[in-house]
Amino acid sequence: MSGPSEQLPIGIAGAGPIGLTTALGLVHHGLPVVVFEEDAELSGDTKAGTTLTRTLEVLNRYDALGPVLRAAVRIDEIGDIDRRTNKASSSVVTGALTEDTRFPFVINIPQNDLEPALNETLQRKAPGALRLGHKVVGFEQHSDHVEVQVEHDGEVRTEKVRYLLACDGGRSPIREQLGITVEGHTLAERYMLVDILADLDVANPRDYPYLAYFGDPEEWMIIVRQPHCWRFLYPLHEGQSEPTPEELADKARRFIGDVDELEVLGQNVYTVHHRVADRWRDGRVFLMGDAAHLITPMWALGLNTGVLDASNLPWRLAWVERGWAEPTLLDGYEAEQATVAIQGSGEMAEAARLYMSRKAEAAPAEDAGNWGNAFTRGLLGVSLDVDGTGDWSMVRSGAEPDAVRPGDRAPDLPLVAEDGIVHTHDLCADAFVALYFTDTRRRPAVPAQDSKALHHYLVSRWDAPHDSGLRDRALFDPAERVTRRFGVAPDTMVLLRPDGHVAAIEPWDPQAGGDRAGELYAEITGQAVPHTQAEEIDVELGDIGTSVVFENEHVRVWEVRLEPGESQTWHKHHHPYLIVGVEGADNRMDFLDGSEPRHMQETPGRVVFRDAGKVHMLTNEGTTRYVNRLIELKALDENTEM
Ligand SMILES: Cc1cc2nc3c(=O)[nH]c(=O)nc-3n(C[C@H](O)[C@H](O)[C@H](O)COP(=O)(O)OP(=O)(O)OC[C@H]3O[C@@H](n4cnc5c(N)ncnc54)[C@H](O)[C@@H]3O)c2cc1C
């Protein structure tokens, strides 16, 4: 990245849930961000009320989950009840997701609490990024930036940003300025949303699941236990006028039966659209959230589908801005998200609406197995078309988890790293990650850990011994829990993207060497893997040899001893040195900066002189023991300076 626009922030129009989540994503990847929000305050409107498992994972990746969980009610059961008979047809039990996610639940949190909770983290991580009372009134695109006209206190100023992300809601003035059309329809019925204060837990226990869908041909009803009240949502038929608070209270009583006290706290009637933009990008401007897709808010698929956009675009922008990818990487955003929103969420939400009014016999995506239902309803079933083959899906079926496929969101499970537990999603939160499911005892030829853009890890129930040279790349998988959940054959490489989706799954030859993951990375990003300068890499350097056998002020003499297959730790020479072979072997020298490894046939008595230089390590690839004497010339570097 170069030029005058180097420090420009990414601009976001709109501080709804998608603008805020996207801002958190950009900040997570270290990009400067500015959010322009027209209103003087975050919205206090009664809107979305349920946040799904996948959204919790995205917020956790962006280090923004704490305040959200604090403000929410957690639920591990979604009820599906027939209103006429009061019979529960099936509940979706999210506890079935314990082998998939750290968050086997969904949460209820009103949108007007969610937005401040997201903003709490944004303020902590990027103070001043949110500019309330700033309305985007126009913009002009240039080759490497966008000039945005922003109105504040009656004055219009021009702000320069690298990209403009339109998170400006269903009406999206930015979409309009771009002349992008939306296709779809508006429902004849409207939705009535009522917040009610009534004690249905102690004084009048009803024991509804805290998120319950009551299907009915006349009038379906959704009941949501919000943190401080109960929320009722039901349709208002065409021509039906908005009820008064007294009528709403009567209706609630008719539904829940007699209760001692009941108060209507708030209400909202809204028109339901099902509309999608015909393009999501124009140059440096991207549409996100409701600006790109207005989806029937059934099964919580409105806000949560927007969060999928906010999971997909930030890492792409980060890779391009860091110079780690060609700008073509940005094309994948619309290619992957549009199908998921239109045919995935859009069609599922419409089908759910028909089922609620019993115009369809079964719930969409309903399957005999609870695991598939829970996985789908938590929005974990989103599989993206990562390789452009048109293969995507949103629905998973079955009673038990099945094997991971390319495009899937990877299971988020614990592995044991050098210092403690790590979860798969944490490993790839800001990097591509190649996981090699293999037998670490055989010392597989895994590429060096030498790039911030692509990490390599062996996953095995066999830990890497300290003399293997693989400690920094080995993840211990006790009882093969993670290996089994991924469902891959032995010696398989799984490449994960920074959004936790699986980019590729391929068989892997543990002794072949090379860097297949790096080749795949280059295909995806359009650029070779950037190798980090050795000094920047976070590895602990070890000793130069096995033991020091002599030392004075001029020289330090080491013995280096390597059994067949044994590796040294990474180390660096600060002085020039001589090597005198004692016992010969076939050795490989790896370099931390990713340079081509060097293969050497060492023979007894061979003498080699080397300058101090790059971080490297030696591996004995042969079948005989290797021994040398390594003489560090402590004073020579000073002498040669003269
Ligand atoms: C009553 C109701 C109930 C719903 N229930 C659910 C539910 O249970 N689950 C679910 O998933 N979804 C639900 N939804 C849908 C959900 O609310 C939306 O999908 C979600 O708000 C979309 O977020 P957004 O950030 O894309 O847009 P918005 O929330 O609309 O935010 C857009 C923001 O942009 C700002 N803005 C607009 N123009 C400009 C401008 N020119 N300059 C600067 N700022 C601008 C606006 O002020 C606003 O703050 C519901 C929606 C409604 C209306």
The ligand as an SDF file (V2000), in Angstrom:
LIG
                    3D

 53 58  0  0  0  0  0  0  0  0999 V2000
  -39.9180   -4.6210   13.9830 C   0  0  0  0  0  0  0  0  0  0  0  0
  -38.7520   -5.3740   13.4790 C   0  0  0  0  0  0  0  0  0  0  0  0
  -38.4490   -6.5840   14.0850 C   0  0  0  0  0  0  0  0  0  0  0  0
  -37.3660   -7.2950   13.6480 C   0  0  0  0  0  0  0  0  0  0  0  0
  -37.0500   -8.4770   14.2750 N   0  0  0  0  0  0  0  0  0  0  0  0
  -35.9300   -9.1470   13.8940 C   0  0  0  0  0  0  0  0  0  0  0  0
  -35.4720  -10.3230   14.5850 C   0  0  0  0  0  0  0  0  0  0  0  0
  -36.0680  -10.7810   15.5710 O   0  0  0  0  0  0  0  0  0  0  0  0
  -34.3390  -10.9120   14.1690 N   0  0  0  0  0  0  0  0  0  0  0  0
  -33.6280  -10.4360   13.1070 C   0  0  0  0  0  0  0  0  0  0  0  0
  -32.5870  -11.0240   12.7520 O   0  0  0  0  0  0  0  0  0  0  0  0
  -34.0120   -9.3270   12.4390 N   0  0  0  0  0  0  0  0  0  0  0  0
  -35.1380   -8.6630   12.8080 C   0  0  0  0  0  0  0  0  0  0  0  0
  -35.4910   -7.5100   12.1720 N   0  0  0  0  0  0  0  0  0  0  0  0
  -34.6440   -7.0060   11.1160 C   0  0  0  0  0  0  0  0  0  0  0  0
  -33.4990   -6.2010   11.6930 C   0  0  0  0  0  0  0  0  0  0  0  0
  -33.9670   -5.2060   12.5430 O   0  0  0  0  0  0  0  0  0  0  0  0
  -32.7100   -5.5790   10.5520 C   0  0  0  0  0  0  0  0  0  0  0  0
  -32.3140   -6.6360    9.6750 O   0  0  0  0  0  0  0  0  0  0  0  0
  -31.4700   -4.8560   11.0620 C   0  0  0  0  0  0  0  0  0  0  0  0
  -31.8080   -3.6940   11.7750 O   0  0  0  0  0  0  0  0  0  0  0  0
  -30.5920   -4.4440    9.8910 C   0  0  0  0  0  0  0  0  0  0  0  0
  -29.4920   -3.7430   10.3710 O   0  0  0  0  0  0  0  0  0  0  0  0
  -28.7260   -2.6850    9.4660 P   0  0  0  0  0  0  0  0  0  0  0  0
  -27.5990   -2.2230   10.3040 O   0  0  0  0  0  0  0  0  0  0  0  0
  -28.4510   -3.2670    8.1350 O   0  0  0  0  0  0  0  0  0  0  0  0
  -29.7570   -1.5210    9.1870 O   0  0  0  0  0  0  0  0  0  0  0  0
  -30.5040   -0.5510   10.2170 P   0  0  0  0  0  0  0  0  0  0  0  0
  -30.7140   -1.2000   11.5220 O   0  0  0  0  0  0  0  0  0  0  0  0
  -31.7000   -0.0700    9.5000 O   0  0  0  0  0  0  0  0  0  0  0  0
  -29.4840    0.6310   10.4220 O   0  0  0  0  0  0  0  0  0  0  0  0
  -29.2330    1.5810    9.4150 C   0  0  0  0  0  0  0  0  0  0  0  0
  -28.6360    2.8200   10.0650 C   0  0  0  0  0  0  0  0  0  0  0  0
  -28.2070    3.7190    9.0470 O   0  0  0  0  0  0  0  0  0  0  0  0
  -28.5400    5.0360    9.4270 C   0  0  0  0  0  0  0  0  0  0  0  0
  -28.5890    5.8390    8.2010 N   0  0  0  0  0  0  0  0  0  0  0  0
  -29.5040    5.7850    7.2040 C   0  0  0  0  0  0  0  0  0  0  0  0
  -29.2050    6.6920    6.2550 N   0  0  0  0  0  0  0  0  0  0  0  0
  -28.0680    7.3050    6.6500 C   0  0  0  0  0  0  0  0  0  0  0  0
  -27.2560    8.3190    6.0890 C   0  0  0  0  0  0  0  0  0  0  0  0
  -27.5650    8.8820    4.9270 N   0  0  0  0  0  0  0  0  0  0  0  0
  -26.1480    8.7360    6.7500 N   0  0  0  0  0  0  0  0  0  0  0  0
  -25.8060    8.1820    7.9390 C   0  0  0  0  0  0  0  0  0  0  0  0
  -26.5670    7.2220    8.5290 N   0  0  0  0  0  0  0  0  0  0  0  0
  -27.6610    6.7770    7.8830 C   0  0  0  0  0  0  0  0  0  0  0  0
  -29.8680    4.8750   10.1260 C   0  0  0  0  0  0  0  0  0  0  0  0
  -30.1380    5.9790   10.9650 O   0  0  0  0  0  0  0  0  0  0  0  0
  -29.6380    3.5870   10.9100 C   0  0  0  0  0  0  0  0  0  0  0  0
  -29.0900    3.8410   12.1610 O   0  0  0  0  0  0  0  0  0  0  0  0
  -36.5930   -6.7910   12.5820 C   0  0  0  0  0  0  0  0  0  0  0  0
  -36.9130   -5.5880   11.9660 C   0  0  0  0  0  0  0  0  0  0  0  0
  -37.9890   -4.8690   12.4140 C   0  0  0  0  0  0  0  0  0  0  0  0
  -38.3090   -3.5680   11.7430 C   0  0  0  0  0  0  0  0  0  0  0  0
  1  2  1  0
  2  3  1  0
  2 52  2  0
  3  4  2  0
  4  5  1  0
  4 50  1  0
  5  6  2  0
  6  7  1  0
  6 13  1  0
  7  8  2  0
  7  9  1  0
  9 10  1  0
 10 11  2  0
 10 12  1  0
 12 13  2  0
 13 14  1  0
 14 15  1  0
 14 50  1  0
 15 16  1  0
 16 17  1  0
 16 18  1  0
 18 19  1  0
 18 20  1  0
 20 21  1  0
 20 22  1  0
 22 23  1  0
 23 24  1  0
 24 25  2  0
 24 26  1  0
 24 27  1  0
 27 28  1  0
 28 29  2  0
 28 30  1  0
 28 31  1  0
 31 32  1  0
 32 33  1  0
 33 34  1  0
 33 48  1  0
 34 35  1  0
 35 36  1  0
 35 46  1  0
 36 37  1  0
 36 45  1  0
 37 38  2  0
 38 39  1  0
 39 40  1  0
 39 45  2  0
 40 41  1  0
 40 42  2  0
 42 43  1  0
 43 44  2  0
 44 45  1  0
 46 47  1  0
 46 48  1  0
 48 49  1  0
 50 51  2  0
 51 52  1  0
 52 53  1  0
M  END
$$$$
